[in-house]
Amino acid sequence: EVIGHVPDPATGARITAAIEAEIGGALPVTARLRQLPPPQCSVLASLVGAGIPQSTDQFTNPRIIGPDLFAQVYDYAAGDKLVFEITGAEFDAWLYLDYFDGSGQVTHFVPNQAVPPVRLEAQGQVSFGAVDDPDDLAYGRLREIVIGPPFGQDIAVVMISSEPLFEALRPTVEPAEAYLAALRQRLPELRAAAPDLKIEFVYLFVQTSSR
């Protein structure tokens, strides 16, 4: 069984055919491949290439990794509220929640010009979007986001870092490649200044529709 992410159906077909040729018909080959088209296909590779490891919790936490062996998929329709339940790692850390859409933009949900940096205690929990008062951060509740067009498949990336990633807030919305390039440049500087830096990420698929 072939499981993973591919940028297009043709790539998945080539991979499956190559495995079938290697096995030589001894076993049936089935494919459960999720399509992750450009520019999203480069997001995860860029994070790893920048030196940010994927959290091992992604493989062990059933709330994050499901029976299909993919990251959890959130399905939303127009008008729904975008809600994430986030649990911290084994260390105190700053929380970063970034939303990469299909147009190549990234929206920084936490922090941004309206939502201040969030310090999450070890194994601490925070709800994003589960708000009664959008300005109320007293219980770790962060601003409400309502689903609207354009619809499709997006990626939400949660990063936690023992040190602030940037000295100043990034623009709330910016080109994803510019942000990833800034991360690649910043991390060596941060590691030089803080040799004990701890940082990791998890990712989630977000499927939105007009239904």
NORQUITA-V51206 format. One record per backbone hydrogen bond with DSSP energy under -0.5 kcal/mol. NH is the residue of the N-H (numbers start at 1). CO is the residue of the C=O. E is the energy in kcal/mol with one decimal. If there is no record, write none. Layout:
((NH CO E) (NH CO E))
This chain:
((2 30 -3.0) (3 1 -0.6) (4 32 -1.0) (6 34 -2.0) (12 8 -1.5) (13 9 -2.4) (14 10 -2.2) (15 11 -2.3) (16 12 -2.4) (17 13 -2.5) (18 14 -2.3) (19 15 -2.1) (20 16 -2.4) (21 17 -2.4) (22 18 -1.9) (23 19 -2.5) (24 20 -2.1) (25 20 -0.9) (26 23 -0.8) (30 28 -0.5) (32 2 -3.4) (34 4 -2.8) (35 33 -0.5) (36 6 -3.7) (40 37 -1.1) (41 37 -1.0) (42 39 -1.3) (43 40 -1.3) (44 40 -0.7) (45 41 -0.6) (46 42 -2.3) (47 43 -2.1) (48 44 -2.2) (49 45 -2.7) (50 46 -1.6) (51 48 -1.6) (52 47 -2.1) (53 51 -0.7) (53 199 -0.6) (55 201 -3.3) (58 55 -1.4) (59 56 -1.5) (60 56 -0.8) (61 57 -2.8) (62 60 -0.7) (64 61 -2.0) (65 61 -2.8) (66 64 -0.5) (66 70 -1.5) (69 66 -1.9) (72 64 -2.2) (74 72 -0.5) (74 205 -3.0) (75 73 -0.6) (76 74 -0.5) (76 207 -2.9) (78 209 -1.4) (79 147 -2.6) (80 77 -2.5) (82 145 -3.1) (83 81 -0.6) (84 128 -2.3) (86 84 -0.6) (86 126 -2.8) (88 124 -3.6) (93 120 -2.6) (94 161 -3.7) (95 118 -2.5) (96 159 -2.6) (97 110 -2.3) (98 96 -0.5) (98 157 -2.7) (99 107 -2.5) (100 98 -0.6) (100 155 -3.3) (101 99 -0.6) (101 105 -2.2) (104 101 -1.4) (106 174 -2.8) (107 99 -2.5) (108 106 -0.5) (108 172 -3.0) (109 97 -2.0) (109 107 -1.0) (110 97 -1.5) (111 115 -0.6) (112 115 -2.6) (116 114 -0.6) (118 95 -0.6) (120 93 -3.4) (120 118 -0.6) (121 119 -0.5) (123 89 -2.5) (124 121 -3.0) (126 86 -2.3) (127 140 -0.8) (128 84 -3.2) (128 126 -0.5) (129 127 -0.6) (129 142 -0.9) (131 129 -1.8) (136 133 -2.6) (137 135 -0.8) (140 137 -1.8) (142 127 -1.6) (145 82 -0.5) (147 80 -3.2) (152 208 -0.7) (154 206 -3.0) (155 100 -2.6) (156 204 -2.7) (157 98 -3.0) (158 202 -2.5) (159 96 -2.9) (159 157 -0.6) (160 200 -2.2) (161 94 -1.9) (162 198 -2.8) (174 106 -2.0) (176 104 -3.1) (179 175 -1.8) (180 176 -2.7) (181 177 -2.4) (182 178 -1.9) (183 179 -2.0) (184 180 -2.3) (185 181 -1.9) (186 182 -2.4) (187 183 -2.5) (188 184 -0.6) (189 185 -0.7) (190 186 -2.4) (191 187 -2.8) (192 188 -1.9) (193 189 -1.8) (194 190 -2.3) (197 194 -1.9) (200 160 -1.8) (201 53 -1.7) (202 158 -2.1) (204 156 -2.5) (205 72 -1.9) (206 154 -2.6) (207 74 -3.3) (208 152 -2.9) (208 206 -0.6) (209 76 -1.5))
